[in-house]
Amino acid sequence: MPKVNSKIVPLSKQEIAQYLKARPEWVEAGEAIQRTFSFTNFVESMAFVNKVAAVAEASQHHPDILIRYCRVTMTLSTHDAGGISAKDFDLAAKMDAMV
């Protein structure tokens, strides 16, 4: 059982549904949210990943990243909250703004 940080709370199913309405390209994937970004080539994919890395490090919230040539899948979950939190949607919005 993951340790739950009392300062970061997981969202309810209803709250997650509301957040997903604002981020329609993201989907709920178990205890996480996920989106696959498409680029024209590998260099663009890596440039995006490097931008995300800088933002993620600054916010101390790190996504799971799967890179497949011109497709990058980002998966976000707040382990300290034991599930999906507003922190995930905040980083998702920042990623969306990068493309």
Secondary structure, 3 states (H helix, E strand, C coil): CCCCCCCCCCCCHHHHHHHHHHCCCCEECCCCEEEEEECCCHHHHHHHHHHHHHHHHHHCCCCEEEEECCEEEEEECEHHHCECCHHHHHHHHHHHHHC
